[in-house]
Amino acid sequence: MKQFFKYVFATIVGLILFGFVLFFFFGVLLVGSVKKSFEKEKASISANSILMLNFDNTINDRPTDDPINPFLPNFDMNGNMGLRPIAQAIEEAKSDDDIKGIYISPAFFSTGYANLHVLMEAIDDFKESGKFVVANSNFYTQKAYGLASVADEIYLQPEGSLDFKGINASIMFYKGAMDKLGIEDNVFYAGKFKSATEPFRRKNMSQENKIQTKEFIEDIYSNFIEDIAENRGMTAEELRTIADDYLARSPEDAVEHKLIDGVKYHDEVMDILREKVNFEDDEELNFVKVNDYVESKGLDDQGSKYGSGNKIAIVYAEGGIGMGGDENEGISGERYRKLLEEIRNDDKIKAVVLRVNSPGGSVLDSDIIYREVELLKQEKTVVTSMGNVAASGGYYIACNSEKIFAEENTITGSIGVFISLFNSEKFLNNKLGLTIDGVQTGKFSDFPSLTRDWNGEENAIMQEFVDDIYADFLQKVADGRGMNVEQVHEVAQGRVWSGEDALELGLVDEIGGLEAAVAYAKEQAEINDFKVVTYPKYKDAFQQLMESFDLEAKAENQLKTELGPYYKYIDLFKQVNAMEGPQMRMPFELEMN
């Protein structure tokens, strides 16, 4: 009998091993096949082509790294495009004889107002070539309409809609829910405008928060309106009246008020485009998606088609600071320390542009990056380019750059600090019937506790801690900006500013985009020919494919897909849960249409 079980066991082990060998063999074949399929030839551009700008994903500063899944329907290897490659593609198309015009179909267009302005300028510059720009959509969100306003002709589907009502900025507050649960928030902050913790300690916006928010969204709105007015040959006052009274409620209203040029079905607009490229009625138009055009011209943001031994590095700091340490999200202090150290030791890199698009986050991670920027400055030219938002910790890591560029619509400032720690004692006692007791060697041994009220001495210690960090923040800004601490404090206190106001206050040096920052870095480094390299390096499609088999990543992607726009609330609580120590960041969830 023992021999029988021995043979049975041996047979089972043999089958398992054989299965592993087969799995490995076919896995290698599959991986090789998939990898080869990724290594496709560059798309070729036919004569009489039209560059199509139909943005289905949010436009970030750099392409996203989210794991991809080739087994999902409508799989697109290109993923989300970065802002710079899109702007470069539009610039390249301006002088490309094969590209006869641009077709904008921006219904799901989503980005910040600063990035929107960059794309509007790029399309406006394209029009100087004399080539056509036509926009058409089933509906236009407000930002999508802003992009479309640059077009020579704007069309809307007969049953479509155009959202043009002005900017609304709103925040969701959780204080009422916390009260019901019996959870209290111990909040300590420096700066009377530091409103990041308001959702957890108030049920509405403070007066200071309303003042600062009203001021910077008014700046953004004014610039937005002025851009559209120039594009449509109207006055800003006319456009404000249309928006304030919501006069463009139907496609016909939009035509009457000169927001669009006509109401047409898709096939009718296609006929208009055929006429522009001299195609027959039944001839198929040659549309080139912007991601395919970027690929065909070698404009991906891993580098540049112009090259030499000299390099300028663009370092993208996008997302929350301290929010994750991998390549997929957030700005980890330790990861960026290594990255900036690597750049500092690369003799071929002559200058660095720090591209910041961050609402801030961890004080510790921000300070680690600040120090590396300081060390980098001793070796190379370091310039900052601000994107949609570079506030609080995002401003902290930028303030010691040699020069800071911002867009007029950049949201920046928010120079302040807070600590937020929840007290769950009542929730545990009243809702779950749990109590906590223990012994300690000193009166502060369990401080800061998350399961009891704090006494006055403990509160004073925490406030002193926050005030000390705020004082250090002020000093760093003063040193970096050539100001004294009193001057910085006057414009700090956690207050948020538009890029336009920040220029007047001395928080930034010049209004301009990423390309302006690169040009300045080139000038300061005294180089002519150079190659642009970007950091952090994002993974190629094959690497992302391998990661797509990760169960946690797949679950996260599925959650994003199922919840759609509501996923942001899950993400908010992830951010709160990930916070450690004192924070320098913007309000958690400021919604701007």
Buried (B, 14 or more C-beta within 10 A) or exposed (E): EEEEEEEEEEEEEEEEEEEEEEEEEEEEEEEEEBBEEBEEEEBEBEEBBBBBBBBBBBBBBBBBBBBBBBEEEEEEBBBBBBBBBBBBBBBBBBEBEBBBBBBBBBBBBBBBBBBBBBBBBBBBBBBEEEBBBBBBBBBBBBBBBBBBBBBBBBBBBEEBBBBBBBBEBEBEBBBEEBEEBBBBBBBBBBBBBBBBBBBBBBEEBBEBBEEBBEBBBEBBBBBBBBBBBBBBEBEBEBBBEBBEEEBBEBBEBBBEBBBBBBBBBEEBBBEBBBEBBEBEEEEEBBBBBBBBBBBBBEBBBBBBEEEEEBBBBBBBBBBBBBBBBEBBBBBBBEBBBEBBEEBBEBEEBBBBBBBBBBBBBBBBBBBBBBBBBBEBBEBBBBBBBBBBBBBBBBBBBBBBBBBBBBBBBBBBBBBBBBBBBBBBBBBBBEEEEEEEEEEEEEEEEBBBBBBEEBEEEBEEBBBEBBBEBBBBBBEBBBBBBEBEBEBBBEBBBBBBBBBBBBBEBBBBBEBBBBBBBBBBBBEBBEBEEBBBBBBBEBBEBBBBBEBBEEEEBBEBBEEBEEEEEEBEEEBBEBBBEBBEEBBBBBBBBBEBE
